Amino acid sequence: NGAINVLHSVGANTYTFSSLDPAIQYDFLIYPYALGTINYKTDGTVPALTAFTVTTEPGADPTGLAFSNVAGTSLTLTWNAIGTPASSGTERLVIVNPNSGSSFSPVDGTTYSANAAYGSGGTTGTDNFVVYKGTGTSVNITNLIPNTNYKFSVVAFNGSGGTENYKGSGTQINQVTSPNITSVAMFNPAANTP
């Protein structure tokens, strides 16, 4: 809501701003000037940039992660509600990866889409798919591969629309999906006696 004038040295290509307010849009205009004078060039196009600062980072990772309804291609993941002990942030982002050694960290200032069908949501890296984004406490994840070890990460975050600030890589937990058993042959010895 006010202008900050910065006179920057000749030959430098970067300037670091500090003490900016969180979750605010800042507009930057770059005016070149002649050496030895403060006579700014104002004719022609002035380079401009709009940037948002991210909001405040949550203080703690989500807690109480647990699984239920584990099947070959789906399962349900639950976690503690926002505001419960050791939890913070206004929303949760749930990321899934079939490689238990991968990194999950979402990028601050990035808005991710979510879809509970694994492989259909936004991605934070190779095979890292976002399956949930919101204020709830559970998600039923589908489209998984049977008998596969998946890593799940529940990340607390604040902000929206490019001001998101994620709490690192969140709380992580692994779960193996059930084997895919298509049929079971039953043998009844009593029925097969002469």
KOLKOLBA-781867 format. One record per residue: x, y, z of N, C-alpha, C in turn; residue number from 1. Coordinates in steps of 0.05 Angstrom, whole numbers, plus 32768, in hexadecimal, padded with zeros to 4 digits. Example, Ala and Ser with C-alpha at 12.3 -4.5 7.8 and 13.67 -1.06 7.14 Angstrom:
+------+------+------+------+------+------+------+------+------+-----+
|   nX |   nY |   nZ |  caX |  caY |  caZ |   cX |   cY |   cZ | pos |
+------+------+------+------+------+------+------+------+------+-----+
| 8108 | 7F8E | 809C | 80F6 | 7FA6 | 809C | 8108 | 7FBE | 809C |   1 |
| 8101 | 7FD3 | 808E | 8111 | 7FEB | 808F | 8102 | 8001 | 809D |   2 |
+------+------+------+------+------+------+------+------+------+-----+
END
This chain:
+------+------+------+------+------+------+------+------+------+-----+
|   nX |   nY |   nZ |  caX |  caY |  caZ |   cX |   cY |   cZ | pos |
+------+------+------+------+------+------+------+------+------+-----+
| 8010 | 7FE8 | 8000 | 8000 | 8000 | 8000 | 8011 | 8019 | 8000 |   1 |
| 802A | 8016 | 7FFA | 803C | 802D | 7FF9 | 8054 | 8025 | 7FE7 |   2 |
| 8062 | 8039 | 7FDF | 8079 | 8034 | 7FCD | 8093 | 8033 | 7FDD |   3 |
| 80A4 | 8020 | 7FD6 | 80BE | 801E | 7FE1 | 80D2 | 8024 | 7FCB |   4 |
| 80E1 | 8038 | 7FCD | 80F5 | 803F | 7FB8 | 8110 | 8034 | 7FC0 |   5 |
| 811C | 8025 | 7FAE | 8136 | 8019 | 7FB3 | 8149 | 8023 | 7F9E |   6 |
| 815E | 8030 | 7FA5 | 8173 | 8038 | 7F92 | 8188 | 8022 | 7F93 |   7 |
| 818B | 8014 | 7F7D | 819C | 7FFD | 7F7D | 81B5 | 8003 | 7F6D |   8 |
| 81CB | 7FF6 | 7F76 | 81E5 | 7FFC | 7F69 | 81E7 | 7FF3 | 7F4C |   9 |
| 81F8 | 8001 | 7F3F | 81FD | 7FFB | 7F22 | 820A | 7FE0 | 7F20 |  10 |
| 8201 | 7FD1 | 7F0C | 820D | 7FB7 | 7F06 | 8201 | 7FA0 | 7F16 |  11 |
| 81F2 | 7FA5 | 7F2A | 81E6 | 7F8F | 7F3A | 81CC | 7F86 | 7F2C |  12 |
| 81C7 | 7F6C | 7F2D | 81AF | 7F61 | 7F20 | 819A | 7F58 | 7F33 |  13 |
| 81A0 | 7F58 | 7F4D | 818D | 7F4E | 7F61 | 818B | 7F62 | 7F78 |  14 |
| 8175 | 7F61 | 7F85 | 8171 | 7F70 | 7F9E | 815F | 7F5F | 7FB0 |  15 |
| 8166 | 7F5C | 7FC9 | 8156 | 7F4C | 7FDC | 8146 | 7F5F | 7FEE |  16 |
| 812B | 7F5C | 7FED | 8119 | 7F6B | 7FFE | 8115 | 7F5B | 8018 |  17 |
| 8114 | 7F69 | 802E | 810F | 7F5C | 8048 | 80F9 | 7F6A | 8056 |  18 |
| 80EF | 7F5E | 806B | 80DA | 7F69 | 807C | 80C0 | 7F6E | 806D |  19 |
| 80BB | 7F5D | 8059 | 80A1 | 7F60 | 804A | 808B | 7F52 | 805A |  20 |
| 8073 | 7F5B | 8057 | 805C | 7F4F | 8065 | 8054 | 7F35 | 8058 |  21 |
| 804B | 7F21 | 8067 | 8042 | 7F07 | 805B | 8028 | 7F0A | 804C |  22 |
| 8025 | 7EF9 | 8038 | 800C | 7EF7 | 8028 | 8004 | 7F11 | 801C |  23 |
| 8017 | 7F20 | 8011 | 8011 | 7F3A | 8004 | 801C | 7F39 | 7FE7 |  24 |
| 800D | 7F47 | 7FD5 | 8016 | 7F4A | 7FBA | 8028 | 7F63 | 7FB9 |  25 |
| 8040 | 7F60 | 7FAE | 8052 | 7F76 | 7FAA | 8056 | 7F7A | 7F8C |  26 |
| 8056 | 7F93 | 7F83 | 805A | 7F9A | 7F67 | 8075 | 7FA8 | 7F65 |  27 |
| 8086 | 7FA0 | 7F53 | 80A1 | 7FAB | 7F50 | 80A3 | 7FB8 | 7F35 |  28 |
| 80AD | 7FD0 | 7F34 | 80B3 | 7FDE | 7F1A | 80D1 | 7FE4 | 7F1A |  29 |
| 80DE | 7FE0 | 7F04 | 80FB | 7FE3 | 7F02 | 8100 | 7FFB | 7EEF |  30 |
| 810B | 8010 | 7EFA | 8112 | 8028 | 7EEA | 8130 | 802A | 7EE8 |  31 |
| 813B | 8028 | 7ED1 | 8158 | 802D | 7ECE | 815F | 804A | 7ED1 |  32 |
| 8177 | 8050 | 7EDA | 817F | 806C | 7EDC | 819C | 806F | 7ED3 |  33 |
| 81A3 | 8088 | 7ECC | 81BE | 808D | 7EC3 | 81D1 | 8090 | 7EDA |  34 |
| 81E9 | 8086 | 7ED7 | 81FE | 8088 | 7EEB | 8204 | 80A5 | 7EF2 |  35 |
| 8205 | 80AC | 7F0C | 820C | 80C6 | 7F14 | 81F4 | 80D9 | 7F16 |  36 |
| 81DC | 80CF | 7F10 | 81C4 | 80E0 | 7F11 | 81AD | 80D0 | 7F1B |  37 |
| 8198 | 80DC | 7F24 | 8180 | 80CE | 7F2C | 816B | 80D5 | 7F17 |  38 |
| 8171 | 80D5 | 7EFE | 815F | 80DA | 7EE9 | 8156 | 80C0 | 7EDD |  39 |
| 813E | 80B7 | 7EE6 | 8134 | 809C | 7EDF | 812A | 809C | 7EC2 |  40 |
| 812F | 8086 | 7EB4 | 8124 | 8083 | 7E9A | 8106 | 807B | 7E9D |  41 |
| 80F5 | 808B | 7E92 | 80D8 | 8085 | 7E95 | 80CA | 8081 | 7E7B |  42 |
| 80D8 | 8085 | 7E65 | 80CC | 8080 | 7E4B | 80CE | 8063 | 7E43 |  43 |
| 80BB | 8059 | 7E33 | 80BB | 803D | 7E2B | 80AF | 802C | 7E40 |  44 |
| 80B3 | 8012 | 7E3E | 80A7 | 7FFF | 7E50 | 80B8 | 7FFC | 7E69 |  45 |
| 80AC | 7FFE | 7E80 | 80BA | 7FFA | 7E9A | 80B7 | 7FDD | 7EA2 |  46 |
| 80CD | 7FCE | 7EA7 | 80CA | 7FB2 | 7EB0 | 80BB | 7FB1 | 7ECA |  47 |
| 80A8 | 7F9E | 7ECC | 8097 | 7F9C | 7EE4 | 8096 | 7F7F | 7EEC |  48 |
| 8091 | 7F7A | 7F06 | 808F | 7F60 | 7F11 | 807B | 7F61 | 7F28 |  49 |
| 8069 | 7F4D | 7F29 | 8057 | 7F4A | 7F40 | 805E | 7F31 | 7F4E |  50 |
| 8061 | 7F32 | 7F68 | 8067 | 7F1A | 7F78 | 8057 | 7F1A | 7F92 |  51 |
| 8052 | 7F02 | 7F9C | 8044 | 7EFF | 7FB6 | 8057 | 7EF5 | 7FCA |  52 |
| 8055 | 7EFE | 7FE2 | 8064 | 7EF2 | 7FF8 | 8053 | 7EDB | 8003 |  53 |
| 805F | 7EC6 | 800D | 8050 | 7EB0 | 8019 | 8046 | 7EB8 | 8034 |  54 |
| 8032 | 7EAA | 803D | 8027 | 7EAF | 8058 | 8038 | 7EA1 | 806D |  55 |
| 8031 | 7EA3 | 8086 | 8040 | 7E98 | 809C | 8040 | 7E7A | 809B |  56 |
| 8057 | 7E6D | 80A0 | 8059 | 7E50 | 80A1 | 804C | 7E44 | 80BA |  57 |
| 803E | 7E2E | 80B7 | 8032 | 7E21 | 80CF | 8048 | 7E1A | 80E3 |  58 |
| 8041 | 7E18 | 80FC | 8055 | 7E13 | 8111 | 805B | 7DF5 | 8115 |  59 |
| 8049 | 7DE3 | 810D | 804D | 7DC7 | 8113 | 8041 | 7DB6 | 80FD |  60 |
| 804C | 7D9E | 80FA | 8042 | 7D8A | 80E7 | 8029 | 7D7D | 80F1 |  61 |
| 8019 | 7D72 | 80DE | 8001 | 7D63 | 80E6 | 8009 | 7D4A | 80F6 |  62 |
| 7FF6 | 7D40 | 8107 | 7FFC | 7D29 | 8118 | 7FE5 | 7D15 | 8114 |  63 |
| 7FE9 | 7CFD | 8120 | 7FD4 | 7CE9 | 8122 | 7FCE | 7CDB | 8107 |  64 |
| 7FE2 | 7CD8 | 80F6 | 7FDD | 7CCA | 80DC | 7FD6 | 7CAD | 80E0 |  65 |
| 7FC2 | 7CA3 | 80D3 | 7FBA | 7C87 | 80D5 | 7FAC | 7C7E | 80BC |  66 |
| 7FAC | 7C63 | 80B7 | 7F9F | 7C58 | 809F | 7F88 | 7C46 | 80A7 |  67 |
| 7F75 | 7C44 | 8095 | 7F5F | 7C31 | 8098 | 7F55 | 7C29 | 807C |  68 |
| 7F45 | 7C14 | 807A | 7F3A | 7C0B | 8061 | 7F4F | 7C06 | 804C |  69 |
| 7F66 | 7BFA | 8054 | 7F7C | 7BF5 | 8042 | 7F74 | 7BDE | 802F |  70 |
| 7F74 | 7BE4 | 8015 | 7F6E | 7BD0 | 8000 | 7F84 | 7BD0 | 7FEC |  71 |
| 7F80 | 7BC3 | 7FD6 | 7F94 | 7BC1 | 7FC1 | 7F98 | 7BDB | 7FB2 |  72 |
| 7F82 | 7BE9 | 7FAC | 7F84 | 7C02 | 7F9C | 7F7A | 7C1B | 7FAB |  73 |
| 7F73 | 7C18 | 7FC4 | 7F6A | 7C30 | 7FD3 | 7F6F | 7C2D | 7FF1 |  74 |
| 7F6E | 7C43 | 7FFF | 7F70 | 7C43 | 801C | 7F67 | 7C5E | 8026 |  75 |
| 7F62 | 7C60 | 8040 | 7F5A | 7C79 | 804D | 7F70 | 7C82 | 8060 |  76 |
| 7F78 | 7C9B | 805E | 7F8C | 7CA7 | 8070 | 7F7E | 7CBD | 8080 |  77 |
| 7F83 | 7CBC | 809B | 7F78 | 7CD0 | 80AD | 7F8E | 7CDE | 80BC |  78 |
| 7F88 | 7CF6 | 80C7 | 7F9B | 7D05 | 80D7 | 7F8B | 7D17 | 80EA |  79 |
| 7F99 | 7D22 | 80FE | 7F8B | 7D33 | 8112 | 7F80 | 7D4D | 8106 |  80 |
| 7F6B | 7D57 | 8112 | 7F5F | 7D6F | 8109 | 7F71 | 7D87 | 810D |  81 |
| 7F6D | 7D9C | 80FE | 7F7C | 7DB5 | 8101 | 7F75 | 7DC0 | 811D |  82 |
| 7F8A | 7DC9 | 812B | 7F85 | 7DD4 | 8145 | 7F89 | 7DC0 | 815C |  83 |
| 7F8C | 7DA6 | 8155 | 7F91 | 7D93 | 816A | 7FAE | 7D95 | 8173 |  84 |
| 7FB5 | 7D8A | 818A | 7FD1 | 7D8D | 8194 | 7FE6 | 7D87 | 817E |  85 |
| 7FF9 | 7D98 | 817D | 8010 | 7D96 | 816A | 8009 | 7D98 | 814D |  86 |
| 7FF0 | 7DA1 | 8146 | 7FE9 | 7DA6 | 812B | 7FE4 | 7DC3 | 8126 |  87 |
| 7FEA | 7DCD | 810F | 7FE5 | 7DE9 | 8108 | 7FE1 | 7DEB | 80EA |  88 |
| 7FDD | 7E04 | 80E1 | 7FD8 | 7E08 | 80C5 | 7FBA | 7E09 | 80BF |  89 |
| 7FB2 | 7E16 | 80AA | 7F96 | 7E18 | 80A4 | 7F8C | 7E01 | 8092 |  90 |
| 7F9F | 7DF5 | 8083 | 7F97 | 7DDF | 8072 | 7FAC | 7DC9 | 8072 |  91 |
| 7FA5 | 7DB3 | 8064 | 7FB7 | 7D9C | 8062 | 7FBA | 7D95 | 8044 |  92 |
| 7FD2 | 7D8D | 803C | 7FD8 | 7D83 | 8022 | 7FE2 | 7D66 | 8026 |  93 |
| 7FD6 | 7D52 | 8018 | 7FDE | 7D36 | 801A | 7FEB | 7D2E | 8000 |  94 |
| 8004 | 7D24 | 8002 | 8014 | 7D1C | 7FEB | 801A | 7CFF | 7FED |  95 |
| 8019 | 7CF0 | 7FD7 | 801E | 7CD3 | 7FD6 | 8034 | 7CCD | 7FC1 |  96 |
| 8045 | 7CB9 | 7FC8 | 8059 | 7CB0 | 7FB5 | 805F | 7C92 | 7FBA |  97 |
| 8061 | 7C82 | 7FA5 | 8066 | 7C65 | 7FA8 | 8083 | 7C5F | 7FAF |  98 |
| 8094 | 7C73 | 7FAF | 80B1 | 7C6F | 7FB5 | 80B6 | 7C7A | 7FD1 |  99 |
| 80BA | 7C69 | 7FE4 | 80BC | 7C71 | 8000 | 80D4 | 7C83 | 8006 | 100 |
| 80E6 | 7C86 | 7FF2 | 80FE | 7C97 | 7FF7 | 80FC | 7CB3 | 7FEB | 101 |
| 80E5 | 7CBA | 7FDE | 80E4 | 7CD4 | 7FD1 | 80DE | 7CEB | 7FE3 | 102 |
| 80E5 | 7D03 | 7FDA | 80E0 | 7D1B | 7FE9 | 80C4 | 7D26 | 7FE1 | 103 |
| 80B7 | 7D31 | 7FF5 | 809B | 7D3A | 7FF1 | 8098 | 7D58 | 7FF2 | 104 |
| 80AB | 7D67 | 7FF9 | 80A8 | 7D83 | 7FFF | 809A | 7D94 | 7FE9 | 105 |
| 8082 | 7D9F | 7FEF | 8076 | 7DB1 | 7FDD | 8084 | 7DCC | 7FDD | 106 |
| 8081 | 7DDB | 7FC8 | 808F | 7DF5 | 7FC5 | 807E | 7E0C | 7FCF | 107 |
| 8088 | 7E1B | 7FE2 | 8079 | 7E33 | 7FEC | 8071 | 7E45 | 7FD5 | 108 |
| 8059 | 7E50 | 7FD7 | 8050 | 7E62 | 7FC2 | 8044 | 7E54 | 7FAA | 109 |
| 8041 | 7E39 | 7FAC | 8036 | 7E2A | 7F96 | 801B | 7E1F | 7F9E | 110 |
| 8007 | 7E21 | 7F8C | 7FED | 7E17 | 7F91 | 7FEA | 7DFC | 7F83 | 111 |
| 7FE4 | 7DE7 | 7F92 | 7FE2 | 7DCC | 7F87 | 7FC5 | 7DC3 | 7F85 | 112 |
| 7FBE | 7DB5 | 7F70 | 7FA3 | 7DA9 | 7F6E | 7FA4 | 7D8E | 7F7A | 113 |
| 7F8D | 7D84 | 7F84 | 7F8C | 7D6A | 7F91 | 7F77 | 7D59 | 7F84 | 114 |
| 7F7C | 7D3F | 7F83 | 7F68 | 7D2B | 7F7A | 7F6E | 7D11 | 7F89 | 115 |
| 7F5A | 7D06 | 7F95 | 7F5D | 7CED | 7FA6 | 7F65 | 7CD5 | 7F95 | 116 |
| 7F62 | 7CD6 | 7F7B | 7F6C | 7CC0 | 7F6A | 7F8A | 7CC5 | 7F65 | 117 |
| 7F9A | 7CB4 | 7F70 | 7FB7 | 7CB7 | 7F6E | 7FBF | 7CBA | 7F50 | 118 |
| 7FD0 | 7CCE | 7F4A | 7FD9 | 7CD3 | 7F2F | 7FC9 | 7CE8 | 7F21 | 119 |
| 7FB4 | 7CF2 | 7F2D | 7FA3 | 7D05 | 7F1F | 7FA5 | 7D22 | 7F2B | 120 |
| 7FB1 | 7D25 | 7F42 | 7FB4 | 7D3F | 7F4E | 7FCE | 7D4D | 7F46 | 121 |
| 7FD3 | 7D64 | 7F52 | 7FEC | 7D72 | 7F4D | 8004 | 7D62 | 7F56 | 122 |
| 801B | 7D6A | 7F4E | 8033 | 7D5B | 7F56 | 8048 | 7D6D | 7F62 | 123 |
| 8057 | 7D63 | 7F76 | 806D | 7D71 | 7F82 | 8088 | 7D65 | 7F7A | 124 |
| 8088 | 7D54 | 7F66 | 80A0 | 7D46 | 7F5D | 8098 | 7D2C | 7F50 | 125 |
| 80AC | 7D1D | 7F47 | 80A7 | 7D04 | 7F39 | 8096 | 7CF1 | 7F4A | 126 |
| 807F | 7CE9 | 7F40 | 806D | 7CD6 | 7F4D | 8061 | 7CE1 | 7F67 | 127 |
| 8066 | 7CF9 | 7F6F | 805A | 7D05 | 7F87 | 8040 | 7D13 | 7F7F | 128 |
| 802A | 7D07 | 7F86 | 8010 | 7D13 | 7F7F | 8000 | 7D1C | 7F97 | 129 |
| 7FF3 | 7D33 | 7F94 | 7FE3 | 7D3F | 7FA9 | 7FC7 | 7D32 | 7FA7 | 130 |
| 7FBF | 7D24 | 7FBD | 7FA5 | 7D16 | 7FBD | 7F91 | 7D24 | 7FCF | 131 |
| 7F9A | 7D38 | 7FDE | 7F86 | 7D47 | 7FEF | 7F91 | 7D63 | 7FF5 | 132 |
| 7F7F | 7D76 | 7FF6 | 7F85 | 7D92 | 7FFE | 7F6C | 7D9D | 800C | 133 |
| 7F6E | 7DA4 | 8025 | 7F56 | 7DAF | 8032 | 7F59 | 7DAF | 8050 | 134 |
| 7F42 | 7DB2 | 805E | 7F42 | 7DB5 | 807B | 7F38 | 7D9C | 808A | 135 |
| 7F32 | 7D87 | 807B | 7F27 | 7D6F | 8087 | 7F3C | 7D5E | 8095 | 136 |
| 7F34 | 7D46 | 809D | 7F46 | 7D34 | 80AC | 7F49 | 7D18 | 80A0 | 137 |
| 7F40 | 7D14 | 8087 | 7F44 | 7CFA | 807A | 7F41 | 7CFC | 805C | 138 |
| 7F4C | 7CE8 | 804E | 7F48 | 7CE6 | 8032 | 7F49 | 7CC8 | 802A | 139 |
| 7F36 | 7CC0 | 8019 | 7F36 | 7CA5 | 800E | 7F45 | 7CA6 | 7FF3 | 140 |
| 7F5C | 7C9A | 7FF2 | 7F6E | 7C9C | 7FDB | 7F69 | 7C83 | 7FC9 | 141 |
| 7F65 | 7C88 | 7FAF | 7F60 | 7C72 | 7F9C | 7F76 | 7C72 | 7F87 | 142 |
| 7F74 | 7C5F | 7F74 | 7F85 | 7C5C | 7F5D | 7FA2 | 7C54 | 7F65 | 143 |
| 7FA4 | 7C46 | 7F7C | 7FBE | 7C3C | 7F85 | 7FC4 | 7C21 | 7F79 | 144 |
| 7FDD | 7C18 | 7F7A | 7FE6 | 7BFE | 7F6F | 7FE7 | 7BEA | 7F86 | 145 |
| 7FDC | 7BD2 | 7F83 | 7FDC | 7BBE | 7F98 | 7FF8 | 7BB6 | 7FA0 | 146 |
| 7FFB | 7BAF | 7FBA | 8014 | 7BA5 | 7FC5 | 802C | 7BB8 | 7FC0 | 147 |
| 8027 | 7BD2 | 7FC4 | 803B | 7BE7 | 7FBF | 803F | 7BF7 | 7FD8 | 148 |
| 8058 | 7BFD | 7FDF | 805E | 7C0E | 7FF6 | 805D | 7C2B | 7FEE | 149 |
| 804A | 7C3A | 7FFA | 8047 | 7C56 | 7FF4 | 8050 | 7C67 | 800C | 150 |
| 805A | 7C7E | 8006 | 8060 | 7C92 | 801B | 804B | 7CA8 | 8019 | 151 |
| 8040 | 7CB0 | 8030 | 802B | 7CC4 | 8032 | 8036 | 7CDB | 8043 | 152 |
| 8031 | 7CF3 | 803A | 803A | 7D0B | 8049 | 8022 | 7D1D | 804D | 153 |
| 801D | 7D26 | 8066 | 8008 | 7D39 | 806B | 8016 | 7D53 | 8074 | 154 |
| 8013 | 7D68 | 8064 | 8021 | 7D81 | 8068 | 800E | 7D97 | 8071 | 155 |
| 8014 | 7DA4 | 8087 | 8004 | 7DBC | 808F | 800C | 7DD4 | 807E | 156 |
| 7FF9 | 7DE5 | 8077 | 8000 | 7DFD | 8069 | 7FEC | 7E13 | 806F | 157 |
| 7FF5 | 7E2C | 806A | 7FE4 | 7E44 | 806C | 7FE5 | 7E52 | 8051 | 158 |
| 7FD0 | 7E60 | 804A | 7FD1 | 7E71 | 8032 | 7FC3 | 7E63 | 801A | 159 |
| 7FBF | 7E73 | 8005 | 7FB2 | 7E6A | 7FEC | 7FB9 | 7E7C | 7FD6 | 160 |
| 7FB4 | 7E74 | 7FBD | 7FB8 | 7E85 | 7FA6 | 7FD4 | 7E90 | 7FA2 | 161 |
| 7FE8 | 7E7F | 7FA8 | 8004 | 7E87 | 7FA4 | 8012 | 7E91 | 7FBD | 162 |
| 8003 | 7E92 | 7FD4 | 8010 | 7E9B | 7FED | 8014 | 7E83 | 8000 | 163 |
| 8011 | 7E6A | 7FF6 | 8013 | 7E53 | 8007 | 802E | 7E50 | 8014 | 164 |
| 802E | 7E49 | 802D | 8047 | 7E43 | 803C | 8044 | 7E28 | 8049 | 165 |
| 8053 | 7E14 | 803F | 8051 | 7DF9 | 8048 | 8065 | 7DF3 | 805E | 166 |
| 805D | 7DE2 | 8071 | 806E | 7DDA | 8087 | 8080 | 7DC4 | 807E | 167 |
| 8095 | 7DCA | 806E | 80A8 | 7DB7 | 8065 | 809C | 7D9F | 8056 | 168 |
| 80A5 | 7D87 | 805D | 809A | 7D6F | 804F | 8084 | 7D62 | 8060 | 169 |
| 807C | 7D6E | 8076 | 8066 | 7D64 | 8086 | 806C | 7D4B | 8096 | 170 |
| 8057 | 7D3E | 809F | 805A | 7D25 | 80AE | 8057 | 7D0E | 809A | 171 |
| 8069 | 7CFB | 809B | 8069 | 7CE5 | 8087 | 8065 | 7CCA | 8094 | 172 |
| 8058 | 7CB9 | 8084 | 8052 | 7C9D | 808E | 8050 | 7C8B | 8075 | 173 |
| 8058 | 7C72 | 8078 | 8057 | 7C5E | 8062 | 8040 | 7C4B | 8067 | 174 |
| 8036 | 7C40 | 8051 | 8022 | 7C2A | 8052 | 8024 | 7C1A | 8038 | 175 |
| 8022 | 7BFF | 803B | 8022 | 7BED | 8024 | 8005 | 7BE7 | 801E | 176 |
| 7FFD | 7BE9 | 8005 | 7FE2 | 7BE1 | 7FFD | 7FE0 | 7BC3 | 7FFD | 177 |
| 7FC7 | 7BB9 | 7FFF | 7FC3 | 7B9C | 8000 | 7FC9 | 7B8F | 7FE5 | 178 |
| 7FD1 | 7B76 | 7FE4 | 7FD5 | 7B68 | 7FCB | 7FBA | 7B65 | 7FBD | 179 |
| 7FBB | 7B64 | 7FA3 | 7FA2 | 7B62 | 7F93 | 7F9B | 7B45 | 7F8F | 180 |
| 7F88 | 7B3B | 7F9F | 7F80 | 7B1F | 7F9D | 7F66 | 7B1F | 7F8E | 181 |
| 7F67 | 7B12 | 7F76 | 7F4F | 7B13 | 7F65 | 7F3C | 7AFC | 7F6B | 182 |
| 7F47 | 7AE5 | 7F73 | 7F35 | 7ACE | 7F79 | 7F43 | 7ABB | 7F8D | 183 |
| 7F33 | 7AAD | 7F9C | 7F3D | 7A9A | 7FAF | 7F30 | 7A7F | 7FA9 | 184 |
| 7F40 | 7A6A | 7FA5 | 7F35 | 7A4F | 7FA1 | 7F31 | 7A42 | 7FBC | 185 |
| 7F19 | 7A38 | 7FC1 | 7F13 | 7A2B | 7FDA | 7F13 | 7A0C | 7FD5 | 186 |
| 7F20 | 79FE | 7FE8 | 7F20 | 79E0 | 7FE6 | 7F11 | 79D5 | 7FFE | 187 |
| 7EFE | 79C5 | 7FF8 | 7EEF | 79B8 | 800E | 7EF4 | 799A | 800C | 188 |
| 7F05 | 7990 | 801E | 7F0C | 7973 | 801D | 7EF4 | 7961 | 8020 | 189 |
| 7EE0 | 7969 | 802F | 7EC9 | 7958 | 8034 | 7EB9 | 7954 | 801A | 190 |
| 7EB9 | 7968 | 8009 | 7EAA | 7966 | 7FF0 | 7EB8 | 7954 | 7FDB | 191 |
| 7ED2 | 794F | 7FE0 | 7EE1 | 7940 | 7FCC | 7EE8 | 7924 | 7FD5 | 192 |
| 7EDA | 7919 | 7FE9 | 7EE0 | 78FE | 7FF2 | 7ECE | 78EA | 7FE4 | 193 |
| 7ED9 | 78D1 | 7FDE | 7EC9 | 78BE | 7FCF | 7EB2 | 78B2 | 7FE0 | 194 |
+------+------+------+------+------+------+------+------+------+-----+
END
